[in-house]
């Protein structure tokens, strides 16, 4: 991840000396300076920050919560899916968290081809088997799921 001056990044509030208990523990900032593996940022009209190590900086914070299952999952997977989605929305602004409900490997492939660049984290909720995930009545192995998720040029 190369961070350049002028990039918009997300910085943990505690590293900026702010209360981490705000709505989001991250603050959207603009990179104003760079030295080795550290950067300075500015948030709005506030003064420039001290140098912060880039290992704490995120260029994007997108979280996808993906529920894999049939329409009949309202008793089992839906409560877990909705709880995880709401928990993520407590941690991050709403526009950084998205939920998707998929049923087949074809839907997963299409979803990932279109959306892979928007997410840094993907949370998968579904019925598992020893060697993979259950899509309907079909067990899909880890290697097959890996093939689906390995999109050419998967980094934005």
C-alpha positions in Angstrom: 0.0 0.0 0.0 1.7 3.2 -1.2 0.5 6.3 0.6 1.1 9.6 -1.2 0.8 13.2 -0.1 -2.8 14.3 -0.8 -4.3 10.8 -0.3 -7.4 10.4 1.9 -6.7 7.9 4.7 -8.2 6.7 7.9 -6.3 7.2 11.1 -7.1 5.7 14.6 -8.5 8.5 16.7 -6.3 7.6 19.6 -3.2 8.3 17.5 -4.5 11.8 16.9 -5.0 12.4 20.6 -8.8 12.2 20.3 -11.4 10.2 22.2 -11.5 6.8 20.6 -15.1 6.4 21.9 -16.6 8.6 19.2 -19.0 7.1 16.6 -16.1 5.7 14.7 -12.6 4.9 16.1 -11.1 6.2 12.8 -10.9 9.7 11.5 -10.8 10.5 7.8 -7.7 12.6 7.1 -5.6 14.0 4.3 -1.9 13.1 4.1 0.2 16.2 4.3 3.7 14.9 4.7 5.8 11.8 4.5 9.2 10.6 5.9 10.4 7.0 5.5 7.5 4.9 6.8 5.6 7.6 8.6 3.2 10.3 7.5 1.6 13.5 8.9 -2.1 14.1 8.3 -4.6 17.0 8.6 -8.2 16.7 9.6 -10.3 19.6 8.5 -9.1 23.0 9.9 -7.1 21.3 12.7 -3.3 21.6 12.8 -1.1 19.0 11.1 -0.5 15.9 13.2 2.8 14.5 14.5 4.4 11.7 12.4 2.4 8.5 12.5 3.7 5.1 11.3 2.0 4.0 8.1 1.3 0.5 9.6 -1.6 2.1 11.5 -3.0 3.9 8.5 -5.8 2.5 6.3 -6.6 3.7 2.8 -10.0 2.1 2.9 -12.1 0.6 5.6 -14.8 -1.2 3.7 -16.3 -4.2 5.4 -18.6 -6.6 3.6 -20.7 -8.9 5.6 -21.8 -11.8 3.3 -24.5 -14.3 4.3 -24.4 -17.5 2.3 -27.6 -19.4 2.5 -31.1 -20.0 1.1 -34.2 -17.9 1.7 -35.2 -20.2 4.6 -32.3 -19.1 6.8 -34.4 -16.5 8.7 -34.2 -18.7 11.9 -30.5 -19.6 11.8 -28.2 -17.4 9.8 -30.2 -14.2 9.6 -30.0 -13.3 13.3 -26.3 -13.8 13.3 -25.9 -11.9 10.0 -27.9 -8.9 11.3 -26.1 -8.9 14.6 -22.6 -8.8 12.9 -23.8 -6.2 10.5 -25.0 -3.9 13.3 -21.9 -4.5 15.4 -19.7 -3.4 12.4 -21.9 -0.3 12.0 -21.2 0.6 15.7 -17.4 0.5 14.8 -17.5 2.2 11.4 -19.7 4.8 9.6 -22.6 3.2 7.7 -21.1 4.0 4.3 -18.2 1.7 5.1 -20.2 -1.4 6.0 -22.3 -3.3 3.5 -24.3 -6.5 3.8 -24.9 -9.0 1.0 -27.1 -12.1 1.0 -26.0 -14.7 -1.6 -27.2 -18.3 -2.4 -24.9 -19.7 -5.0 -21.2 -19.8 -6.1 -22.2 -18.0 -9.3 -23.7 -15.1 -7.2 -20.5 -15.0 -5.0 -18.3 -14.9 -8.2 -20.3 -12.1 -9.7 -20.5 -10.1 -6.4 -16.7 -10.4 -5.9 -15.8 -9.5 -9.5 -17.9 -6.3 -9.2 -17.1 -5.3 -5.6 -13.7 -6.7 -4.5 -12.0 -3.3 -4.6 -14.4 -1.7 -2.1 -13.6 -3.9 0.8 -10.6 -4.4 3.1 -12.4 -7.0 5.2 -15.0 -9.7 4.3 -17.0 -11.5 7.0 -18.6 -14.7 5.7 -21.6 -16.1 7.5 -22.9 -19.5 6.4 -23.1 -23.2 7.2 -19.7 -24.8 7.1 -18.4 -28.2 6.4 -15.0 -29.7 7.3 -13.6 -28.8 3.9 -15.5 -25.6 3.0 -18.9 -23.9 2.9 -22.4 -25.1 2.1 -24.1 -23.3 -0.8 -27.7 -24.6 -0.6 -27.3 -28.4 -0.7 -23.8 -28.3 -2.3 -20.6 -28.3 -0.3 -18.0 -26.1 -1.9 -14.4 -26.8 -1.0 -11.8 -24.3 0.1 -9.9 -24.5 -3.2 -13.0 -23.7 -5.1 -13.8 -20.7 -2.9 -10.2 -19.5 -3.2 -10.5 -19.7 -7.0 -13.7 -17.6 -6.9 -12.0 -14.9 -4.7 -8.8 -14.7 -6.7 -9.8 -12.0 -9.1 -7.1 -10.7 -11.5 -5.9 -7.3 -10.4 -7.8 -7.7 -7.1 -6.1 -4.6 -5.6 -7.8 -1.3 -6.4 
